[in-house]
């Protein structure tokens, strides 16, 4: 486990597939990443050992691919400085061919329903009364509400070093009224990082820095309404605060179908936009099926609709390389939204939008034409990204959260065999499927154990088109390391 994908090197999103075998596929993928501008000149690549672990392939295959590209002039390799993108290579002008349109209605082929992801959609169910935000407890001993990282693990020392460097080198005019898109240093650093780690096709000029995801969603709601959009479809399970922000902008928020393959966004009715969490559906924990990724892109191209991609924890995948951002398939129809809330801390209030060029100016106007995010935090994050400290912190966090998820799954299997931990190995929360009809009593039992947590019903859209499921949504990222064992014991005592 110590040599697994989650712990080595820097992040580099690649899909080494195609005719000619793995070596040819990896060589083509790296060459395309350089040619398209995702990997800028002088970018240092992961070591062959690290990239081989990331992709689950032989180290020799990576070493041979690197050697091929060095011979072709795409890369350079010098002892002591590693393998880097060669200076002066062409990049940034060539775009990959557009993805094909899937056949059928966007429903995945194959049989069977993945365990723990729900049941096929049936007739619309009457709306159930929403529970309170959390079952009242008297000073809960442990907080397992999803949505926050381990704040005790915030990298204070490295962040302070980055802040000092950023403040020391910042030009004096950086402290004035800035560009409403955000500091160019941060937008440039994000463009490089998102291209490398998440497969996003970004230009600093189309990135807008925001004070978190909710700020970004509020801006987009106003842009959509001004464009004449009246409906933004959302997922059957999610966060009511996000639905409320869209409704505040004057948009209806119908729920998309949900079945055994997760959210089905392929034909969202009269909607002009859809809000999705494709890399790791919140809270159900599934990745959007490849057929459905293709289907929603085809819908957006055919109708002129927009996909709002919430990549809230896309960096935290524990069993394999994360699936690339949906935005990479259609940067002209997808708005990519990310934040530092899960990777660092929500209190930083740092988020970003990667917008289609036609939307960038409209978003800036809707933002108010002023930079509303603290410039020092922006400059610090830019340095944190550029120095490699962000990659190191994410890798360290992956290891810690993966161990917590593994411990959760093992404890539940041993002490509550009727309960199943479902969803992919990713993120900072897990869904625990309960026996039918037990959710309310288990949430109450958890309160008696001093736990603050959510039942799945809290995250269900009032008009969700799917059979209700009984489950807990357990946020294992929040407790500090010193409290995790006690929180896990208390949770297992509350389970049936």
C-alpha positions as CSV (number, residue, x, y, z in Angstrom):
1,X,0.0,0.0,0.0
2,X,2.9,2.4,0.7
3,X,3.8,2.4,-3.0
4,X,0.2,2.9,-4.3
5,X,-1.0,5.5,-6.7
6,X,-2.2,7.8,-3.9
7,X,1.2,8.6,-2.4
8,X,3.8,9.1,-5.1
9,X,5.1,12.1,-7.2
10,X,3.0,14.9,-8.7
11,X,-0.4,14.5,-10.4
12,X,-0.6,14.1,-14.1
13,X,-3.8,13.1,-15.8
14,X,-3.2,10.8,-18.8
15,X,-5.3,8.1,-20.6
16,X,-2.7,5.9,-22.4
17,X,-5.2,4.1,-24.6
18,X,-5.4,3.4,-28.3
19,X,-4.0,1.0,-30.9
20,X,-0.4,-0.2,-30.7
21,X,-0.2,-1.2,-27.0
22,X,0.5,0.6,-23.8
23,X,3.9,2.1,-24.8
24,X,2.5,3.6,-28.0
25,X,-0.6,4.8,-26.1
26,X,1.4,6.5,-23.4
27,X,3.7,8.1,-25.9
28,X,0.8,9.5,-27.8
29,X,-1.0,10.7,-24.7
30,X,2.2,12.5,-23.5
31,X,2.9,14.0,-26.9
32,X,-0.7,15.3,-27.1
33,X,-0.5,16.8,-23.6
34,X,2.5,18.8,-24.7
35,X,1.2,19.7,-28.2
36,X,-2.2,20.9,-26.8
37,X,-0.5,23.1,-24.1
38,X,-1.6,21.0,-21.1
39,X,2.1,20.5,-20.3
40,X,3.9,23.8,-20.7
41,X,7.6,24.0,-21.6
42,X,10.0,23.2,-18.7
43,X,7.3,21.4,-16.8
44,X,8.9,18.6,-14.8
45,X,7.2,15.3,-15.3
46,X,6.7,12.6,-12.6
47,X,9.5,10.0,-12.3
48,X,9.0,6.8,-14.3
49,X,8.4,5.0,-11.0
50,X,5.8,7.4,-9.9
51,X,3.9,7.6,-13.2
52,X,3.9,3.8,-13.5
53,X,2.3,3.6,-10.1
54,X,-0.2,6.2,-11.0
55,X,-1.3,4.4,-14.2
56,X,-0.9,0.8,-13.0
57,X,1.6,-0.1,-15.7
58,X,5.2,-1.4,-15.8
59,X,7.9,1.1,-15.0
60,X,9.9,0.1,-18.1
61,X,6.9,1.1,-20.2
62,X,7.0,4.6,-18.8
63,X,10.8,4.8,-19.1
64,X,10.7,3.7,-22.8
65,X,7.9,6.2,-23.6
66,X,10.0,9.0,-22.0
67,X,13.0,7.9,-24.0
68,X,11.0,7.9,-27.2
69,X,9.9,11.5,-26.6
70,X,13.4,12.6,-25.6
71,X,14.7,11.2,-28.9
72,X,11.9,13.1,-30.8
73,X,12.7,16.3,-29.0
74,X,9.5,16.7,-27.0
75,X,11.2,16.1,-23.7
76,X,14.6,16.6,-22.1
77,X,16.3,14.4,-19.5
78,X,19.2,15.5,-17.4
79,X,20.6,13.9,-14.4
80,X,19.6,15.8,-11.3
81,X,16.8,17.8,-12.9
82,X,14.6,14.9,-14.1
83,X,12.5,14.7,-17.2
84,X,11.0,17.9,-18.4
85,X,9.0,19.3,-21.4
86,X,11.5,20.6,-23.9
87,X,11.6,24.4,-24.3
88,X,10.2,25.8,-27.6
89,X,7.9,22.9,-28.4
90,X,4.6,23.8,-30.2
91,X,1.6,23.9,-27.9
92,X,-1.7,25.4,-27.1
93,X,-3.1,25.7,-30.6
94,X,-4.2,22.2,-31.5
95,X,-7.5,20.8,-30.2
96,X,-8.4,17.1,-30.0
97,X,-11.1,15.8,-32.2
98,X,-14.6,16.3,-30.7
99,X,-16.0,13.1,-29.1
100,X,-18.5,11.1,-30.9
101,X,-22.2,11.1,-30.1
102,X,-23.4,7.9,-28.4
103,X,-26.1,5.8,-29.9
104,X,-29.4,5.3,-28.1
105,X,-30.7,7.4,-25.3
106,X,-27.6,7.6,-23.2
107,X,-28.5,4.6,-21.0
108,X,-25.4,2.4,-20.4
109,X,-25.2,-1.0,-22.0
110,X,-24.7,-4.1,-19.9
111,X,-26.7,-5.8,-17.2
112,X,-26.8,-5.7,-13.5
113,X,-27.0,-3.0,-11.0
114,X,-23.8,-2.0,-9.2
115,X,-24.1,-2.7,-5.5
116,X,-25.1,0.2,-3.3
117,X,-25.9,2.7,-6.1
118,X,-29.7,2.6,-6.0
119,X,-32.6,1.0,-7.8
120,X,-34.0,1.6,-11.3
121,X,-36.1,4.8,-11.5
122,X,-39.9,4.2,-11.2
123,X,-42.9,6.5,-11.0
124,X,-42.4,9.8,-9.3
125,X,-42.6,9.5,-5.6
126,X,-44.5,12.0,-3.4
127,X,-42.1,14.4,-1.7
128,X,-41.2,13.3,1.8
129,X,-40.8,15.8,4.7
130,X,-37.2,16.9,5.0
131,X,-35.6,16.1,8.3
132,X,-33.9,18.9,10.3
133,X,-30.4,19.7,9.2
134,X,-29.0,17.4,11.8
135,X,-30.5,15.5,14.7
136,X,-30.1,17.7,17.7
137,X,-27.4,16.5,20.1
138,X,-26.0,18.1,23.2
139,X,-22.4,19.1,22.3
140,X,-21.7,16.3,19.9
141,X,-18.4,14.6,20.7
142,X,-17.7,13.8,17.1
143,X,-18.6,15.6,13.9
144,X,-19.2,13.2,11.0
145,X,-21.2,15.6,8.9
146,X,-19.8,15.5,5.3
147,X,-18.2,18.4,3.6
148,X,-15.1,19.3,5.5
149,X,-11.5,18.1,5.5
150,X,-9.4,17.5,8.6
151,X,-8.7,21.1,9.6
152,X,-6.0,20.0,12.1
153,X,-4.0,18.8,9.1
154,X,-3.9,22.2,7.4
155,X,-0.3,22.7,6.2
156,X,0.4,25.8,8.3
157,X,4.2,25.8,8.0
158,X,4.2,25.4,4.2
159,X,1.3,27.8,3.8
160,X,3.2,30.4,5.9
161,X,6.3,29.9,3.8
162,X,4.3,30.4,0.6
163,X,2.6,33.5,2.1
164,X,6.0,35.1,2.9
165,X,7.4,34.4,-0.5
166,X,4.3,35.7,-2.2
167,X,4.2,38.9,-0.2
168,X,7.9,39.5,-0.6
169,X,7.8,39.2,-4.4
170,X,4.4,40.8,-5.1
171,X,4.5,44.0,-7.0
172,X,3.1,47.0,-5.1
173,X,0.2,47.5,-7.4
174,X,-1.0,43.9,-6.5
175,X,-2.4,45.4,-3.3
176,X,-4.7,47.8,-5.1
177,X,-8.2,47.2,-6.7
178,X,-7.5,44.2,-8.9
179,X,-8.7,42.5,-11.9
180,X,-12.2,41.1,-11.2
181,X,-11.1,37.8,-12.7
182,X,-8.6,37.4,-9.9
183,X,-4.8,37.7,-9.7
184,X,-3.1,36.6,-12.9
185,X,-0.5,34.6,-10.9
186,X,-3.2,32.4,-9.5
187,X,-5.1,32.0,-12.7
188,X,-1.9,31.0,-14.5
189,X,-0.9,28.5,-11.8
190,X,-4.4,27.0,-11.8
191,X,-4.5,26.7,-15.6
192,X,-1.3,24.6,-15.5
193,X,-2.3,22.5,-12.5
194,X,-5.9,21.8,-13.7
195,X,-4.6,20.8,-17.2
196,X,-2.0,18.5,-15.7
197,X,-3.9,16.9,-12.8
198,X,-7.6,17.0,-13.9
199,X,-7.5,17.1,-17.7
200,X,-9.1,20.6,-17.9
201,X,-8.5,22.6,-21.0
202,X,-8.0,26.1,-19.5
203,X,-6.6,29.4,-20.4
204,X,-5.9,32.0,-17.6
205,X,-8.1,34.5,-19.4
206,X,-11.2,32.3,-19.0
207,X,-10.6,31.5,-15.3
208,X,-12.5,33.6,-12.7
209,X,-11.5,33.4,-9.0
210,X,-14.4,33.3,-6.6
211,X,-15.0,33.2,-2.8
212,X,-15.8,29.5,-2.9
213,X,-18.3,27.3,-4.8
214,X,-21.5,29.0,-3.6
215,X,-20.2,32.4,-4.8
216,X,-19.5,30.9,-8.2
217,X,-22.9,29.2,-8.4
218,X,-24.6,32.5,-7.5
219,X,-22.7,34.3,-10.3
220,X,-23.6,31.6,-12.8
221,X,-27.3,31.6,-11.8
222,X,-27.4,35.3,-12.7
223,X,-25.6,34.7,-16.0
224,X,-28.0,31.9,-17.0
225,X,-31.1,34.0,-16.1
226,X,-29.8,37.0,-18.1
227,X,-29.4,34.6,-21.0
228,X,-33.0,33.6,-20.9
229,X,-32.5,30.2,-19.2
230,X,-35.4,29.4,-16.9
231,X,-34.5,25.9,-15.7
232,X,-31.3,24.3,-14.4
233,X,-31.7,20.6,-13.7
234,X,-30.0,19.1,-10.6
235,X,-29.2,15.7,-9.3
236,X,-31.7,13.7,-7.2
237,X,-29.2,13.8,-4.3
238,X,-27.1,16.8,-3.4
239,X,-27.1,19.9,-1.3
240,X,-30.2,22.0,-0.8
241,X,-28.1,25.2,-0.4
242,X,-27.0,24.8,-4.0
243,X,-30.5,24.3,-5.3
244,X,-31.6,27.4,-3.3
245,X,-28.9,29.5,-4.9
246,X,-30.2,28.6,-8.4
247,X,-33.8,29.2,-7.4
248,X,-32.8,32.6,-5.9
249,X,-31.5,33.5,-9.4
250,X,-35.0,32.7,-10.7
251,X,-34.3,29.2,-12.1
252,X,-36.5,26.2,-11.6
253,X,-34.5,23.1,-10.3
254,X,-36.1,19.8,-11.3
255,X,-34.4,16.6,-10.3
256,X,-32.7,14.4,-12.9
257,X,-33.5,10.7,-12.9
258,X,-31.4,8.4,-10.6
259,X,-31.1,4.7,-11.1
260,X,-28.7,1.8,-10.6
261,X,-26.1,3.5,-12.7
262,X,-26.4,6.8,-10.8
263,X,-27.6,10.1,-12.3
264,X,-29.0,10.0,-15.8
265,X,-28.5,13.5,-17.3
266,X,-28.8,12.6,-20.9
267,X,-32.2,14.3,-21.7
268,X,-32.9,16.9,-19.0
269,X,-36.2,18.1,-20.5
270,X,-36.6,21.9,-21.0
271,X,-33.5,22.7,-18.9
272,X,-30.9,25.1,-20.3
273,X,-28.3,23.9,-17.8
274,X,-27.5,20.9,-15.6
275,X,-25.5,20.9,-12.4
276,X,-23.5,17.7,-11.9
277,X,-20.8,16.1,-9.7
278,X,-19.5,13.7,-12.4
279,X,-16.2,12.6,-10.9
280,X,-17.8,11.6,-7.5
281,X,-21.5,12.1,-7.2
282,X,-22.4,13.8,-3.9
283,X,-23.4,12.1,-1.8
284,X,-24.0,8.7,-3.4
285,X,-20.4,8.3,-4.3
286,X,-20.5,7.0,-7.9
287,X,-18.7,8.3,-10.9
288,X,-20.8,9.3,-13.9
289,X,-21.0,6.4,-16.3
290,X,-18.9,6.9,-19.5
291,X,-22.0,6.5,-21.7
292,X,-23.8,9.2,-19.7
293,X,-20.8,11.5,-19.8
294,X,-20.9,11.3,-23.6
295,X,-24.7,11.7,-23.6
296,X,-24.8,14.9,-21.6
297,X,-22.1,16.4,-23.8
298,X,-24.1,15.5,-26.9
299,X,-27.2,17.1,-25.3
300,X,-25.2,20.3,-24.6
301,X,-23.9,20.5,-28.1
302,X,-27.2,19.8,-29.7
303,X,-29.3,22.2,-27.7
304,X,-26.7,24.9,-26.7
305,X,-27.2,24.0,-23.1
306,X,-24.5,24.3,-20.4
307,X,-23.1,21.7,-18.0
308,X,-22.0,23.1,-14.6
309,X,-19.4,20.6,-13.4
310,X,-18.8,20.6,-9.6
311,X,-15.4,18.9,-9.1
312,X,-15.6,19.3,-5.4
313,X,-13.2,16.5,-4.4
314,X,-11.9,15.2,-7.8
315,X,-8.3,14.9,-6.5
316,X,-9.2,12.4,-3.8
317,X,-9.4,9.0,-5.5
318,X,-7.7,6.1,-3.7
319,X,-7.9,3.0,-5.9
320,X,-6.8,4.4,-9.2
321,X,-6.2,7.7,-11.1
322,X,-9.3,9.9,-10.9
323,X,-11.5,10.1,-13.9
324,X,-10.7,13.3,-15.9
325,X,-12.9,16.3,-15.8
326,X,-15.9,16.3,-18.0
327,X,-14.8,19.8,-19.2
328,X,-12.0,18.2,-21.1
329,X,-14.6,16.7,-23.5
330,X,-16.4,20.0,-24.3
331,X,-14.7,23.1,-22.9
332,X,-17.1,25.2,-25.0
333,X,-20.2,23.7,-23.3
334,X,-19.0,22.9,-19.7
335,X,-18.3,25.3,-16.9
336,X,-15.7,23.7,-14.6
337,X,-16.0,24.7,-10.9
338,X,-13.4,23.9,-8.2
339,X,-12.4,25.0,-4.8
340,X,-9.7,24.7,-2.1
341,X,-12.4,23.8,0.5
342,X,-11.8,20.0,0.5
343,X,-8.1,20.0,-0.4
344,X,-7.0,22.7,2.1
345,X,-9.8,24.4,4.1
346,X,-13.2,26.0,3.4
347,X,-12.3,29.0,5.5
348,X,-9.9,30.2,2.8
349,X,-12.9,31.0,0.6
350,X,-11.0,30.3,-2.6
351,X,-12.7,28.9,-5.6
352,X,-12.5,29.1,-9.4
353,X,-14.5,28.8,-12.5
354,X,-13.1,27.7,-15.9
355,X,-15.6,29.2,-18.4
356,X,-16.2,28.9,-22.1
357,X,-14.8,32.1,-23.7
358,X,-18.2,33.4,-24.6
359,X,-19.2,33.3,-20.9
360,X,-16.1,34.8,-19.3
361,X,-17.0,38.5,-19.7
362,X,-20.6,37.9,-18.7
363,X,-19.4,36.2,-15.5
364,X,-17.1,39.0,-14.7
365,X,-19.9,41.5,-15.2
366,X,-22.2,39.4,-12.9
367,X,-19.5,39.3,-10.3
368,X,-19.6,43.0,-10.1
369,X,-16.3,44.0,-11.9
370,X,-14.4,44.0,-8.6
371,X,-12.0,41.4,-7.2
372,X,-13.9,40.1,-4.1
373,X,-11.3,37.6,-3.0
374,X,-8.3,38.6,-0.7
375,X,-5.3,39.2,-2.9
376,X,-2.8,37.8,-0.4
377,X,-4.6,34.5,-0.2
378,X,-4.6,34.4,-4.0
379,X,-0.9,35.1,-4.2
380,X,-0.2,32.5,-1.5
381,X,-2.2,29.8,-3.3
382,X,-0.4,30.6,-6.6
383,X,2.9,30.1,-4.9
384,X,1.7,27.0,-3.1
385,X,0.7,25.5,-6.5
386,X,3.8,26.5,-8.4
387,X,6.2,25.3,-5.7
388,X,4.8,21.8,-5.6
389,X,3.6,22.2,-2.0
390,X,0.0,21.7,-3.1
391,X,0.8,18.4,-4.8
392,X,2.7,17.2,-1.7
393,X,-0.2,18.1,0.6
394,X,-2.8,16.4,-1.6
395,X,-0.7,13.2,-1.7
396,X,-0.3,13.2,2.0
397,X,-4.0,13.8,2.5
398,X,-4.9,11.0,0.2
399,X,-3.0,8.6,2.3
400,X,-4.6,9.7,5.5
401,X,-8.2,9.7,4.1
402,X,-7.7,6.4,2.4
403,X,-6.7,4.8,5.7
404,X,-9.7,6.2,7.4
405,X,-12.0,4.9,4.7
406,X,-10.4,1.5,4.8
407,X,-10.8,1.4,8.6
408,X,-14.4,2.5,8.3
409,X,-15.2,-0.3,5.8
410,X,-13.4,-2.9,7.9
411,X,-15.1,-1.9,11.1
412,X,-18.6,-1.9,9.5
413,X,-18.0,-5.3,7.9
414,X,-17.0,-6.8,11.2
415,X,-19.4,-5.1,13.6
416,X,-22.5,-4.4,11.5
417,X,-22.6,-7.0,8.7
418,X,-26.1,-5.9,7.6
419,X,-24.7,-2.5,6.7
420,X,-22.8,-1.9,3.5
421,X,-20.2,0.8,2.7
422,X,-21.0,1.8,-0.9
423,X,-19.6,4.0,-3.6
424,X,-16.1,4.3,-5.2
425,X,-13.0,4.6,-3.0
426,X,-12.8,8.4,-3.1
427,X,-13.6,11.6,-1.4
428,X,-14.1,12.5,2.3
429,X,-17.3,10.7,2.9
430,X,-18.9,7.3,2.5
431,X,-22.5,6.1,2.2
432,X,-23.6,3.3,4.5
433,X,-26.6,1.5,3.2
434,X,-28.9,0.5,6.0
435,X,-31.7,-2.2,6.2
436,X,-35.0,-0.7,4.9
437,X,-36.9,1.4,7.3
438,X,-34.1,2.0,9.8
439,X,-32.5,5.3,8.8
440,X,-34.4,7.5,11.2
441,X,-33.8,5.3,14.2
442,X,-30.1,4.9,13.4
443,X,-29.6,8.7,13.1
444,X,-31.3,9.0,16.5
445,X,-29.1,6.3,18.0
446,X,-26.0,8.1,16.6
447,X,-27.1,11.3,18.4
448,X,-27.3,9.3,21.6
449,X,-23.7,8.2,20.9
450,X,-22.6,11.9,20.6
451,X,-22.3,11.9,16.8
452,X,-23.4,14.6,14.4
453,X,-24.1,13.1,11.0
454,X,-26.6,13.1,8.2
455,X,-29.1,10.5,7.0
456,X,-29.4,10.2,3.2
457,X,-32.9,11.7,3.4
458,X,-31.3,15.1,4.2
459,X,-29.7,15.1,0.8
460,X,-32.7,13.9,-1.3
461,X,-34.3,16.4,-3.7
462,X,-38.0,16.9,-2.8
463,X,-39.0,15.8,-6.3
464,X,-36.4,13.1,-6.7
465,X,-37.6,10.5,-9.3
466,X,-36.3,7.3,-7.5
467,X,-37.3,5.0,-4.7
468,X,-36.1,6.4,-1.3
469,X,-33.1,4.6,0.1
470,X,-32.1,4.2,3.8
471,X,-28.5,5.2,4.4
472,X,-26.1,7.3,6.4
473,X,-23.7,9.8,4.8
474,X,-20.6,9.6,7.0
475,X,-18.0,12.3,6.6
476,X,-14.7,10.7,7.7
477,X,-12.6,13.7,6.8
478,X,-13.6,16.0,9.6
479,X,-12.3,14.5,12.9
480,X,-8.6,15.0,13.7
481,X,-6.5,11.9,13.8
482,X,-6.7,11.8,17.6
483,X,-10.5,11.5,17.5
484,X,-11.0,9.2,14.5
485,X,-10.9,5.9,16.5
486,X,-13.4,7.1,19.1
487,X,-15.7,8.4,16.3
488,X,-15.6,5.1,14.5
489,X,-16.3,3.2,17.7
490,X,-19.3,5.4,18.5
491,X,-20.6,5.0,14.9
492,X,-20.4,1.2,15.0
493,X,-22.3,1.2,18.3
494,X,-25.2,3.1,16.6
495,X,-25.5,0.8,13.6
496,X,-28.0,-2.0,13.5
